[in-house]
Amino acid sequence: MKEFQGRSYDCMIAHTTIVFTRYIMLSVENRKSADHRSIGRLCYLCCDELEDIKFFESISLILDLLKDALTEKLSLTKKQLNEFMNYIIASLPTVLKEKLAILC
């Protein structure tokens, strides 16, 4: 590889950019091959296997946990619990109410 000397500002910026880009590429390759924290593509393969919980399903799970906690800790009756949950759901935005109605 031939060396080049340039004294203009644009030339120095280009040279610095190339040097840092080369360093980043070498660091990424080193991490992929030698670093014990990233066991190759194992992390990515495991993440691909897991199914994501949809946003509205997670809200439904949170509301179910809230029901269980209120029943257990505050000893609410079914009627009181339903009134409280209806109040919470009624105060939600319309989009969320529609999605929760579909899930239920």
Residue frames as qw, qx, qy, qz and C-alpha x, y, z in Angstrom:
[[0.000, 0.891, 0.455, 0.000, 0.00, 0.00, 0.00],
 [0.413, 0.413, -0.017, 0.812, 1.38, 3.37, -0.94],
 [0.263, -0.588, -0.436, 0.628, 1.49, 6.16, 1.54],
 [0.191, 0.691, 0.353, 0.602, 0.06, 9.53, 0.73],
 [0.298, -0.386, -0.361, 0.795, 0.70, 12.86, 2.36],
 [0.050, 0.690, 0.448, 0.566, -1.85, 15.57, 2.06],
 [0.264, -0.104, -0.396, 0.873, -1.90, 18.88, 3.82],
 [0.304, -0.333, -0.253, -0.856, -5.35, 20.19, 3.03],
 [0.444, -0.142, 0.542, -0.699, -8.09, 20.10, 5.63],
 [0.852, 0.164, -0.072, -0.491, -10.32, 17.86, 3.48],
 [0.667, 0.363, -0.648, 0.062, -7.47, 15.42, 2.97],
 [0.031, 0.285, -0.775, 0.563, -6.80, 15.18, 6.71],
 [0.649, -0.014, 0.344, -0.679, -10.51, 14.62, 7.45],
 [0.854, 0.269, -0.319, -0.312, -10.68, 11.89, 4.80],
 [0.470, 0.372, -0.756, 0.265, -7.56, 10.20, 6.17],
 [0.230, -0.207, 0.684, -0.661, -8.86, 10.29, 9.75],
 [0.779, 0.092, 0.110, -0.611, -12.22, 8.90, 8.63],
 [0.789, 0.317, -0.512, -0.123, -10.55, 6.02, 6.79],
 [0.243, 0.340, -0.793, 0.444, -8.32, 5.21, 9.76],
 [0.429, -0.104, 0.571, -0.692, -11.21, 5.15, 12.23],
 [0.837, 0.191, -0.109, -0.501, -13.37, 3.11, 9.84],
 [0.644, 0.341, -0.680, 0.074, -10.59, 0.56, 9.47],
 [0.008, -0.265, 0.764, -0.588, -10.19, 0.42, 13.26],
 [0.654, -0.004, 0.312, -0.689, -13.93, -0.12, 13.78],
 [0.850, 0.255, -0.339, -0.313, -14.02, -2.93, 11.21],
 [0.487, 0.328, -0.759, 0.282, -11.02, -4.67, 12.81],
 [0.231, -0.209, 0.650, -0.694, -12.50, -4.28, 16.30],
 [0.791, 0.067, 0.085, -0.602, -15.83, -5.78, 15.23],
 [0.801, 0.294, -0.513, -0.094, -14.07, -8.73, 13.59],
 [0.236, 0.332, -0.773, 0.487, -11.92, -9.25, 16.68],
 [0.473, -0.136, 0.490, -0.720, -14.95, -9.21, 18.93],
 [0.859, 0.148, -0.145, -0.469, -16.80, -11.71, 16.77],
 [0.796, 0.292, -0.528, 0.048, -13.94, -14.17, 16.68],
 [0.495, 0.225, -0.652, 0.528, -12.04, -13.86, 19.93],
 [0.260, -0.360, 0.367, -0.817, -14.16, -12.18, 22.58],
 [0.134, -0.142, -0.961, 0.197, -15.69, -14.57, 25.12],
 [0.273, 0.319, 0.443, -0.792, -18.65, -12.21, 25.68],
 [0.665, 0.430, -0.087, -0.605, -20.05, -12.86, 22.21],
 [0.555, -0.132, 0.813, 0.113, -20.12, -16.54, 21.43],
 [0.170, 0.098, 0.753, 0.629, -20.36, -16.11, 17.70],
 [0.352, -0.227, -0.378, -0.826, -23.96, -15.91, 16.53],
 [0.283, -0.275, -0.894, 0.213, -25.33, -17.83, 19.53],
 [0.063, 0.359, 0.426, -0.829, -26.92, -14.73, 21.05],
 [0.380, 0.235, -0.290, -0.846, -28.68, -13.88, 17.81],
 [0.411, -0.059, -0.860, -0.297, -29.86, -17.45, 17.29],
 [0.165, -0.328, -0.812, 0.453, -31.34, -17.56, 20.79],
 [0.185, 0.365, 0.203, -0.890, -33.11, -14.25, 20.30],
 [0.401, 0.129, -0.560, -0.713, -34.60, -15.43, 17.02],
 [0.319, -0.172, -0.932, -0.025, -36.04, -18.48, 18.76],
 [0.019, -0.377, -0.648, 0.662, -37.93, -16.47, 21.36],
 [0.043, 0.638, 0.610, 0.469, -41.35, -15.22, 20.39],
 [0.042, 0.146, -0.216, 0.965, -42.06, -11.63, 21.25],
 [0.016, 0.582, 0.745, -0.324, -45.07, -10.84, 23.37],
 [0.125, 0.611, 0.401, 0.671, -47.28, -8.37, 21.59],
 [0.026, 0.263, -0.281, 0.922, -47.84, -5.01, 23.26],
 [0.592, -0.315, -0.071, -0.739, -51.52, -5.51, 23.99],
 [0.842, -0.175, -0.511, 0.007, -50.97, -9.03, 25.29],
 [0.462, 0.082, -0.518, 0.715, -48.45, -7.58, 27.74],
 [0.274, -0.293, 0.150, -0.904, -50.99, -4.99, 28.89],
 [0.796, -0.262, -0.330, -0.434, -53.49, -7.78, 29.41],
 [0.748, -0.058, -0.563, 0.346, -50.94, -9.71, 31.47],
 [0.172, 0.199, -0.397, 0.879, -50.22, -6.64, 33.58],
 [0.524, -0.308, -0.027, -0.793, -53.92, -6.10, 34.23],
 [0.852, -0.201, -0.465, -0.133, -54.30, -9.75, 35.26],
 [0.568, 0.035, -0.541, 0.619, -51.40, -9.37, 37.69],
 [0.134, -0.276, 0.214, -0.927, -53.02, -6.22, 39.06],
 [0.731, -0.311, -0.268, -0.544, -56.28, -8.13, 39.62],
 [0.814, -0.133, -0.530, 0.196, -54.47, -10.90, 41.47],
 [0.358, 0.140, -0.441, 0.811, -52.54, -8.43, 43.62],
 [0.344, -0.319, 0.066, -0.881, -55.66, -6.44, 44.50],
 [0.817, -0.282, -0.365, -0.346, -57.58, -9.58, 45.39],
 [0.776, -0.073, -0.507, 0.368, -54.75, -10.99, 47.49],
 [0.357, 0.090, -0.376, 0.850, -53.47, -7.88, 49.28],
 [0.236, -0.141, 0.131, -0.952, -56.61, -5.79, 49.68],
 [0.150, 0.248, 0.931, -0.223, -59.12, -8.66, 49.94],
 [0.386, 0.223, -0.122, -0.886, -61.46, -7.09, 47.41],
 [0.655, 0.281, 0.655, -0.252, -64.63, -8.90, 46.46],
 [0.456, 0.249, 0.676, 0.523, -65.27, -9.86, 42.85],
 [0.146, 0.872, 0.454, 0.108, -67.80, -7.02, 42.53],
 [0.248, -0.902, 0.101, 0.339, -65.37, -4.41, 43.90],
 [0.508, -0.304, 0.581, 0.559, -62.58, -5.76, 41.72],
 [0.401, 0.492, 0.653, 0.414, -64.74, -5.64, 38.59],
 [0.020, 0.963, 0.265, -0.053, -65.84, -2.08, 39.38],
 [0.370, -0.755, 0.301, 0.449, -62.22, -1.02, 39.88],
 [0.489, -0.061, 0.670, 0.555, -61.02, -2.70, 36.68],
 [0.304, 0.718, 0.574, 0.249, -63.93, -1.22, 34.70],
 [0.117, -0.962, -0.054, 0.240, -62.96, 2.21, 36.02],
 [0.433, -0.522, 0.500, 0.539, -59.34, 1.70, 34.94],
 [0.439, 0.232, 0.719, 0.486, -60.32, 0.43, 31.50],
 [0.178, 0.866, 0.465, 0.052, -62.85, 3.25, 31.04],
 [0.176, -0.914, 0.109, 0.349, -60.12, 5.82, 31.71],
 [0.572, -0.179, 0.568, 0.564, -57.84, 4.37, 29.01],
 [0.227, 0.430, -0.357, -0.797, -57.66, 5.88, 25.52],
 [0.804, 0.303, 0.104, -0.501, -60.15, 4.50, 22.98],
 [0.595, 0.506, -0.610, -0.132, -57.51, 2.62, 20.98],
 [0.049, 0.300, -0.891, 0.337, -56.37, 0.67, 24.03],
 [0.592, 0.066, 0.523, -0.610, -59.96, -0.06, 25.09],
 [0.799, 0.389, -0.185, -0.420, -60.74, -1.55, 21.69],
 [0.483, 0.448, -0.750, 0.059, -57.65, -3.74, 21.71],
 [0.162, -0.198, 0.830, -0.495, -58.31, -4.96, 25.26],
 [0.727, 0.173, 0.273, -0.605, -61.90, -5.78, 24.34],
 [0.746, 0.420, -0.458, -0.241, -60.60, -7.96, 21.49],
 [0.268, 0.378, -0.841, 0.279, -58.21, -9.78, 23.82],
 [0.382, -0.067, 0.697, -0.603, -60.85, -10.43, 26.44]]
